[in-house]
Protein backbone atom coordinates (compact mmCIF):
# COMPACT_ATOMS: atom_id res chain seq x y z
CA UNK A 1 0.00 0.00 0.00
CA UNK A 2 2.88 2.35 0.75
CA UNK A 3 4.51 1.65 -2.62
CA UNK A 4 1.23 2.31 -4.43
CA UNK A 5 0.68 5.57 -2.57
CA UNK A 6 4.22 6.78 -3.25
CA UNK A 7 3.92 5.83 -6.92
CA UNK A 8 0.68 7.80 -7.23
CA UNK A 9 2.34 10.80 -5.63
CA UNK A 10 5.34 10.51 -7.97
CA UNK A 11 3.05 10.49 -11.00
CA UNK A 12 1.21 13.55 -9.70
CA UNK A 13 4.35 15.49 -8.78
CA UNK A 14 3.80 18.34 -11.21
CA UNK A 15 0.09 18.58 -10.45
CA UNK A 16 0.84 18.81 -6.73
CA UNK A 17 3.33 21.62 -7.36
CA UNK A 18 0.75 23.49 -9.43
CA UNK A 19 -1.84 23.13 -6.66
CA UNK A 20 0.60 24.56 -4.13
CA UNK A 21 1.54 27.38 -6.51
CA UNK A 22 -2.14 28.31 -6.75
CA UNK A 23 -2.44 28.43 -2.96
CA UNK A 24 -3.79 25.02 -1.94
CA UNK A 25 -2.82 24.37 1.65
CA UNK A 26 -0.44 21.50 2.39
CA UNK A 27 -2.79 20.21 5.08
CA UNK A 28 -5.55 19.83 2.49
CA UNK A 29 -3.29 17.75 0.27
CA UNK A 30 -2.20 15.67 3.28
CA UNK A 31 -5.81 14.92 4.13
CA UNK A 32 -6.44 13.90 0.53
CA UNK A 33 -3.65 11.32 0.81
CA UNK A 34 -5.26 9.99 3.98
CA UNK A 35 -8.63 9.65 2.26
CA UNK A 36 -7.13 7.98 -0.80
CA UNK A 37 -5.51 5.44 1.50
CA UNK A 38 -8.32 5.05 4.02
CA UNK A 39 -11.39 4.64 1.82
CA UNK A 40 -10.32 1.43 0.01
CA UNK A 41 -9.03 -0.13 3.23
CA UNK A 42 -12.17 0.76 5.20
CA UNK A 43 -14.39 -0.64 2.45
CA UNK A 44 -12.31 -3.81 2.31
CA UNK A 45 -12.40 -4.21 6.08
CA UNK A 46 -16.15 -3.64 6.18
CA UNK A 47 -16.73 -6.25 3.48
CA UNK A 48 -14.38 -8.71 5.18
CA UNK A 49 -16.02 -8.10 8.54
CA UNK A 50 -19.54 -8.52 7.19
CA UNK A 51 -18.66 -11.59 5.14
CA UNK A 52 -16.63 -13.23 7.89
CA UNK A 53 -19.19 -12.51 10.60
CA UNK A 54 -22.01 -13.75 8.38
CA UNK A 55 -20.16 -16.92 7.54
CA UNK A 56 -19.19 -17.43 11.19
CA UNK A 57 -22.75 -16.97 12.37
CA UNK A 58 -24.00 -19.38 9.70
CA UNK A 59 -21.48 -22.00 10.77
CA UNK A 60 -22.31 -21.48 14.44
CA UNK A 61 -26.02 -21.90 13.76
CA UNK A 62 -25.30 -25.09 11.82
CA UNK A 63 -23.33 -26.38 14.80
CA UNK A 64 -26.15 -25.46 17.18
CA UNK A 65 -24.21 -22.75 19.09
CA UNK A 66 -25.39 -19.20 19.61
CA UNK A 67 -22.37 -17.29 20.95
CA UNK A 68 -20.03 -15.24 18.80
CA UNK A 69 -16.69 -13.95 20.12
CA UNK A 70 -16.18 -10.43 18.78
CA UNK A 71 -12.81 -10.12 20.50
CA UNK A 72 -11.34 -12.16 17.65
CA UNK A 73 -12.58 -9.67 15.03
CA UNK A 74 -11.45 -6.34 16.50
CA UNK A 75 -7.68 -6.89 16.19
CA UNK A 76 -8.11 -7.19 12.42
CA UNK A 77 -10.02 -3.90 12.29
CA UNK A 78 -7.45 -2.18 14.51
CA UNK A 79 -4.61 -3.50 12.35
CA UNK A 80 -6.25 -2.11 9.21
CA UNK A 81 -6.78 1.29 10.81
CA UNK A 82 -3.20 1.35 12.06
CA UNK A 83 -1.92 0.42 8.61
CA UNK A 84 -3.82 3.32 7.04
CA UNK A 85 -2.32 5.78 9.52
CA UNK A 86 1.17 4.33 9.11
CA UNK A 87 1.06 4.57 5.29
CA UNK A 88 -0.24 8.12 5.52
CA UNK A 89 2.54 9.14 7.91
CA UNK A 90 5.22 7.55 5.72
CA UNK A 91 3.86 9.21 2.58
CA UNK A 92 3.77 12.75 4.00
CA UNK A 93 7.52 13.56 3.71
CA UNK A 94 7.62 12.67 -0.02
CA UNK A 95 4.39 14.62 -0.46
CA UNK A 96 5.94 17.73 1.10
CA UNK A 97 9.04 17.36 -1.13
CA UNK A 98 6.93 16.99 -4.26
CA UNK A 99 4.94 20.12 -3.50
CA UNK A 100 7.91 22.47 -3.74
CA UNK A 101 7.63 25.16 -6.40
CA UNK A 102 10.88 24.00 -8.03
CA UNK A 103 9.02 20.86 -9.16
CA UNK A 104 7.21 23.01 -11.73
CA UNK A 105 10.32 23.03 -13.90
CA UNK A 106 10.40 20.31 -16.49
CA UNK A 107 13.81 20.83 -18.08
C-alpha positions in Angstrom: 0.0 0.0 0.0 2.9 2.3 0.8 4.5 1.7 -2.6 1.2 2.3 -4.4 0.7 5.6 -2.6 4.2 6.8 -3.3 3.9 5.8 -6.9 0.7 7.8 -7.2 2.3 10.8 -5.6 5.3 10.5 -8.0 3.0 10.5 -11.0 1.2 13.5 -9.7 4.3 15.5 -8.8 3.8 18.3 -11.2 0.1 18.6 -10.5 0.8 18.8 -6.7 3.3 21.6 -7.4 0.8 23.5 -9.4 -1.8 23.1 -6.7 0.6 24.6 -4.1 1.5 27.4 -6.5 -2.1 28.3 -6.7 -2.4 28.4 -3.0 -3.8 25.0 -1.9 -2.8 24.4 1.7 -0.4 21.5 2.4 -2.8 20.2 5.1 -5.5 19.8 2.5 -3.3 17.7 0.3 -2.2 15.7 3.3 -5.8 14.9 4.1 -6.4 13.9 0.5 -3.7 11.3 0.8 -5.3 10.0 4.0 -8.6 9.7 2.3 -7.1 8.0 -0.8 -5.5 5.4 1.5 -8.3 5.1 4.0 -11.4 4.6 1.8 -10.3 1.4 0.0 -9.0 -0.1 3.2 -12.2 0.8 5.2 -14.4 -0.6 2.4 -12.3 -3.8 2.3 -12.4 -4.2 6.1 -16.1 -3.6 6.2 -16.7 -6.2 3.5 -14.4 -8.7 5.2 -16.0 -8.1 8.5 -19.5 -8.5 7.2 -18.7 -11.6 5.1 -16.6 -13.2 7.9 -19.2 -12.5 10.6 -22.0 -13.8 8.4 -20.2 -16.9 7.5 -19.2 -17.4 11.2 -22.8 -17.0 12.4 -24.0 -19.4 9.7 -21.5 -22.0 10.8 -22.3 -21.5 14.4 -26.0 -21.9 13.8 -25.3 -25.1 11.8 -23.3 -26.4 14.8 -26.1 -25.5 17.2 -24.2 -22.8 19.1 -25.4 -19.2 19.6 -22.4 -17.3 20.9 -20.0 -15.2 18.8 -16.7 -14.0 20.1 -16.2 -10.4 18.8 -12.8 -10.1 20.5 -11.3 -12.2 17.7 -12.6 -9.7 15.0 -11.5 -6.3 16.5 -7.7 -6.9 16.2 -8.1 -7.2 12.4 -10.0 -3.9 12.3 -7.4 -2.2 14.5 -4.6 -3.5 12.4 -6.2 -2.1 9.2 -6.8 1.3 10.8 -3.2 1.3 12.1 -1.9 0.4 8.6 -3.8 3.3 7.0 -2.3 5.8 9.5 1.2 4.3 9.1 1.1 4.6 5.3 -0.2 8.1 5.5 2.5 9.1 7.9 5.2 7.6 5.7 3.9 9.2 2.6 3.8 12.7 4.0 7.5 13.6 3.7 7.6 12.7 0.0 4.4 14.6 -0.5 5.9 17.7 1.1 9.0 17.4 -1.1 6.9 17.0 -4.3 4.9 20.1 -3.5 7.9 22.5 -3.7 7.6 25.2 -6.4 10.9 24.0 -8.0 9.0 20.9 -9.2 7.2 23.0 -11.7 10.3 23.0 -13.9 10.4 20.3 -16.5 13.8 20.8 -18.1 
